[in-house]
Amino acid sequence: MNSFEPHITVACVVEQDGRFLFVREMSKGKEVLNQPAGHAEFGETLVQAAYRETLEETAWQVEITDLLGWYIFQPQKGGGVYYRTCFVARPVSHDPRQKLDTGILEALWLTPEELRAQREHHRSALVERCLDDYLSGRRLPLDTIYQHPWPLQRG
């Protein structure tokens, strides 16, 4: 029997005036940098999950405009496998009074150079890879993802 359980995650690359939205968060007792990202919850579309995670981790409402790509990552041999769907989004509004998710220390805007200078603090290799793909001009239409019109439900 195959007991493989994939981790379905989402992330957003958000740019404003040449800076990109990141979160400084705690992971396994260390401060790390990541795009706004997290696990899709049951019943959510991938776009809904990306919007929610970005809002919860940064207090920024965004408009998701494009699909950046799919990324598969295994942090260590024998560890879980993460399937990340990364989106491109533009910032819409910010609520500085909104409390950020548990484990999030701050949301911050960094240039690509500032992010690269902190490479040892990246949560994973996907942080810089997604930024590089964005900077290369990669964009896929959102309708690349087909969501069956029936609601997702248990059972």
C-alpha positions as CSV (number, residue, x, y, z in Angstrom):
1,M,0.0,0.0,0.0
2,N,1.3,3.5,-0.9
3,S,1.2,5.8,2.1
4,F,2.5,8.8,0.2
5,E,0.7,12.0,1.3
6,P,1.6,15.1,-0.8
7,H,1.6,18.6,0.7
8,I,-0.4,20.9,-1.5
9,T,0.8,24.4,-1.1
10,V,0.3,27.8,-2.7
11,A,2.4,31.0,-2.9
12,C,2.2,34.5,-4.4
13,V,4.8,36.7,-6.0
14,V,3.6,40.2,-5.3
15,E,5.5,43.2,-6.8
16,Q,5.2,46.9,-6.0
17,D,7.6,49.5,-7.3
18,G,10.4,47.0,-7.9
19,R,10.1,45.4,-4.4
20,F,8.5,42.1,-3.6
21,L,6.4,41.0,-0.7
22,F,7.9,38.5,1.6
23,V,7.3,37.2,5.1
24,R,9.8,36.7,7.9
25,E,8.5,33.7,9.8
26,M,9.5,31.0,12.3
27,S,10.1,27.5,11.0
28,K,11.5,24.7,13.1
29,G,12.9,27.3,15.6
30,K,14.6,29.4,12.9
31,E,13.7,32.8,11.3
32,V,13.3,32.3,7.6
33,L,12.1,34.3,4.5
34,N,9.4,33.1,2.2
35,Q,6.8,34.4,-0.2
36,P,3.3,34.6,1.3
37,A,2.6,30.9,1.2
38,G,0.8,28.0,2.9
39,H,-1.3,24.9,2.6
40,A,-4.5,24.7,0.6
41,E,-7.4,23.9,2.9
42,F,-10.1,21.4,2.2
43,G,-12.8,22.9,-0.2
44,E,-10.6,25.8,-1.4
45,T,-9.6,26.3,-5.0
46,L,-5.9,27.0,-5.4
47,V,-6.5,30.7,-6.2
48,Q,-8.7,31.0,-3.0
49,A,-6.0,29.4,-0.9
50,A,-3.3,31.8,-2.3
51,Y,-5.5,34.8,-1.7
52,R,-6.3,33.7,1.9
53,E,-2.7,32.8,2.8
54,T,-1.4,36.2,1.4
55,L,-4.0,38.1,3.4
56,E,-3.4,36.1,6.6
57,E,0.4,36.3,6.5
58,T,0.8,39.9,5.3
59,A,-2.5,41.8,5.8
60,W,-2.4,42.6,2.1
61,Q,-5.4,42.0,-0.1
62,V,-4.2,41.1,-3.6
63,E,-5.6,40.5,-7.0
64,I,-4.2,37.3,-8.4
65,T,-3.5,37.9,-12.1
66,D,-1.5,35.0,-13.4
67,L,-0.2,31.5,-12.7
68,L,3.6,31.5,-12.4
69,G,4.1,27.7,-12.3
70,W,4.1,24.5,-10.4
71,Y,7.1,23.5,-8.3
72,I,7.9,20.1,-6.7
73,F,10.2,20.1,-3.7
74,Q,11.5,17.5,-1.3
75,P,13.5,19.2,1.5
76,Q,15.3,16.0,2.4
77,K,15.5,12.4,1.3
78,G,12.6,10.4,2.8
79,G,10.8,13.7,3.8
80,G,7.5,14.9,2.5
81,V,7.1,16.2,-1.0
82,Y,5.7,19.7,-1.5
83,Y,3.7,20.6,-4.6
84,R,3.7,24.4,-4.8
85,T,1.4,26.3,-7.1
86,C,2.8,29.8,-7.4
87,F,0.7,32.7,-8.5
88,V,1.5,36.3,-9.6
89,A,-0.5,38.9,-7.8
90,R,-0.7,42.7,-7.5
91,P,-1.3,44.5,-4.2
92,V,-4.7,46.1,-3.7
93,S,-4.9,47.3,-0.1
94,H,-3.3,46.9,3.2
95,D,-4.7,46.8,6.8
96,P,-1.9,47.6,9.2
97,R,-4.2,46.7,12.1
98,Q,-4.8,43.1,11.0
99,K,-3.0,40.5,13.2
100,L,-0.7,38.3,11.2
101,D,-0.8,34.5,11.3
102,T,0.9,32.7,14.2
103,G,4.6,32.3,13.4
104,I,4.7,35.3,11.1
105,L,7.1,37.9,12.5
106,E,6.6,40.5,9.8
107,A,5.7,41.2,6.2
108,L,8.3,43.1,4.3
109,W,9.1,44.4,0.8
110,L,12.5,43.5,-0.6
111,T,14.4,44.1,-3.8
112,P,15.7,41.0,-5.6
113,E,19.2,41.9,-4.4
114,E,18.1,42.3,-0.8
115,L,16.5,38.8,-1.0
116,R,19.5,37.2,-2.6
117,A,21.8,38.7,0.1
118,Q,19.8,36.7,2.7
119,R,19.9,33.4,0.8
120,E,20.9,31.4,3.9
121,H,17.6,32.5,5.5
122,H,15.3,31.4,2.6
123,R,12.8,28.8,3.8
124,S,13.5,26.7,0.7
125,A,15.2,26.9,-2.7
126,L,11.7,27.7,-4.1
127,V,11.8,31.2,-2.7
128,E,14.5,32.4,-5.1
129,R,13.4,30.1,-7.9
130,C,9.9,31.6,-8.0
131,L,11.3,35.2,-7.9
132,D,13.7,34.3,-10.8
133,D,10.9,32.8,-12.9
134,Y,8.8,35.9,-12.3
135,L,11.7,38.2,-13.3
136,S,12.3,36.1,-16.4
137,G,8.7,37.1,-17.5
138,R,7.1,33.7,-17.0
139,R,3.3,34.0,-16.8
140,L,0.6,31.5,-17.5
141,P,-3.1,32.3,-17.8
142,L,-5.2,31.5,-14.7
143,D,-7.5,29.4,-16.9
144,T,-4.6,26.9,-17.2
145,I,-6.1,25.5,-14.0
146,Y,-9.4,23.7,-14.5
147,Q,-11.7,23.7,-11.5
148,H,-14.6,21.3,-12.0
149,P,-17.9,23.3,-11.3
150,W,-19.1,20.9,-8.7
151,P,-18.4,22.0,-5.1
152,L,-15.6,20.1,-3.3
153,Q,-17.0,18.1,-0.5
154,R,-16.0,15.3,1.9
155,G,-16.7,11.7,1.1
